[in-house]
Amino acid sequence: MKKKIFVHVADDHKILIEGIIAVIKTDENIEIIDFSLTGQAVIEWFNEKENRADVLILDITMPILDGFEVLRYFQEKGIAQKVIVLSSYDDVRIVQEVLSLGASGYISKNNAGAHIVHAIKAVANGEQYFSSDIQKELLKSISGQKARTGDMPQDLLFDSLTEREKNVLRLVSKELSTSEIAEKMNISHHTVESYRKKLLRKLNVKNSVGLAIYAVKYNLV
């Protein structure tokens, strides 16, 4: 008899959770043990010693704490949780960001029904898994073709930044030089420039003026 795979589902739409549960119930080797409607609830659930899940299915856009913050929390606390991100966004930048934060899979909500069971089994077994549409976008990115990046809202772009990146963004917007930022943050010139380039790429802007606009919009200055 195969070992059961225990799954926790986190999404702010209960009807979607119910749909996922209905699909998963078709496989006797997978069991939903609980669900959360906010990112904060996810963290609180996993902080309870008796609560353990083989796989967490995690939405990105949730209230209180979003999926990025949940993944970042796991990473900072050294929690080796296997996570499949389930999202309505197919922007390759989001996929790359959640992978860098420790996620093992990414499924678009449009294709969840066809992929969720396979994804859970693959990730539980230590593999990565992507729904077919996400695979196509990743392949485009790897091969140098233009991958889909137009559907990512600005709020989500900003939310994907780490606290250190936001700090660099704030200082850049104040027109501090690389040397001044390096001194204030106690990091090297090279590290400052790496952060600056990463911010330009993540926020899809061309120069420091574009970065400053973001900083003002999100009250960093």
N, C-alpha and C positions, 0 to 999 in steps of 0.2 A: 504493500500500500504506500502510495506517495505521501510525502510530508505535506501537510496543508500550508498554504501561504496566507499569512494574515495581513490584511490591508486596512489602512486608515485613509479616508477620503476627506479632502479639505477644499471646499468651494462655497462661495456665498450664495449660491442658488440651490436651494434644497431640491427643486425639481430635477436638476441635473444630477445631483447625488443619487436620487432615487432611480434615475435612468441608468447610471453606472452600476448601481447595486443589482438592478434587474439583469443587466448583461452578465455581470460577474457570477450571478447565481446559476448561470447555465454551466458553470464549470465547478465540479464538486471538490476540486483541489484548492480552490481559493475561497477565502471567507472574509467578509467585511466585519471588522471588530468594532469600529466606531467611525464617527465623522465629526468635522468641525466646520463652522460657518465663518470664522474669522482667523486671521493669522495668529492673533494672540491666543485664541483657543487651541490652536495647534501646538504652540510652545508649551502652554500650560498642561496639555494632555501628555506630551512627551516628557515633561518634567516630573510626572508622577512615576515613582519607581516601578510600580507594577504594570505600567502601560508600555507595551512594546509592539511594534508592527514591523513585519518583514519589508513592506513597501509602503511608502506614503505617496498618494496621488495628490498633487498640489496645484491649485490654481494660482496664477500670478496676481490678478487684480482682486484682492480681498480687502475688506475694511479693517481698521485698527492697525494691523500690520499686514503688508502685502507679501507675496511669495518670495520676492527678493530678500526681504528682511528676515523671513523664516529661514531661508537657505543660509543667509549670512550668520544668523544666530547659531545654527548647527555647526557651521564652519569655525566660528570663534570659540565655541564650547567644545570642539573636538568630538561632536556627535556624529558617528559614522552611519547616518541614516540613508538608506536607498530611497531615492526620490524620482518619481516620474512627474514632470510638469505637464499639466493639461491646460491648454490656453486657446483662446480665440485668435491670438496673434501668430502670424507665420513669418514674422520678421526675423531674418537670420541673426541680427544683432542680439535679439532677446535670447535666441537659442544658445549662442556663443556665451552670453553672459551667465545664464543659469548653469551651463556646463562648467564654467570657471568657478562657480560657487558650489559645485559638488553634485549637481543633478546627474542622474544616469540615463534619463530618457526624456523625450519631448513629443507630445501628441497634440495635434490640433483638435479642437472640439468638434469640428466638422467631420472628422474621421475617427472619433473616439470609439464608436460601436464596433468598427471593424478591427481595431488594433488593441484595445485595452487589455484583453485577456492575454494576448501574445506578449504585450509589453510587460505586464506584471510578471509573467513567468521568466522572461529574458532577464529583467532587472534583478529579480530575486535570485537568479542564477549567476549574478555578477557581470552580466553583459550590459551593453548600451542598447537602447531601442528608440527609433524615430518612426513616426507615421510616414507613409509614402510621400505625402506632399512636402513634409519637412526634409526628408531625404533629398528630394529634388532641389530644394533651395540651398541646402548645404553643399551639394555637388556643384551647383552653379558657382557658389562662392569659392570653392576649392579650385575649380577649373578656370577661374578668372572671369566667368560670365557675370552679368549684373544680376545679383540675387534680389529677392523682394525685400525692400526696406521702406516702402511707402506707407505702411499701415500702422507704424508705431507712434502712438500719441506722445506729445512732448512731456506730459506728466510722467509717463512710464519711462521715457528716456532719463529724466531727472532722477526718478526714484531708483534707477539702476546704479547710480553713483554711490561709491563708498564714502564714508565720512572724510577720509583723507582726500579723496578726489574733490569733494565739496569744499574743503578747506583751501586746496590749491585754486579752485575756481574763484573763491571769494578774494584771495590775494591777487590773482591775475587781474580781476575786475577792478581792483584798486590801483592798478598800473604799477605794481611792484615789479622790480627787475627779477631775473632768475636768481641772482646772488642774494637779493633781499629775502625772497621766498625761501631759499635754501637755508639761510640763517635763521629765519623765524621758525621754520619747521624742523630744523636740525637734521636736514637731509642733504645729499650731494646735489651739485648742479645738474649732473646727468639724470638723477631721479626726478628732479623738477621738470626737466625737459620731457622725460618719458611720460610724466603725468599730463603735461600740457598737450602732447601729441595724442594721448589716449582720450583726453577730454574733447579735442577737436573731432576725433573719429566717432566717439560715442554720441556726441550731441549733434553731429552732422553740420558743423559750422566751419568756416574757412579761416577765421582769425580771432584775435583777442577781443575784437568788438563784438563778435557773435557770442563769445563766452561771457562777456560783460552783460549782454542783454539777458542771458539765462540767469545770471547772478541777481540781477535787479528783479526779474520776474518772480523769482523764488525767494526773495527777501534775504539774500545772503549778504547784502551790503546796505 
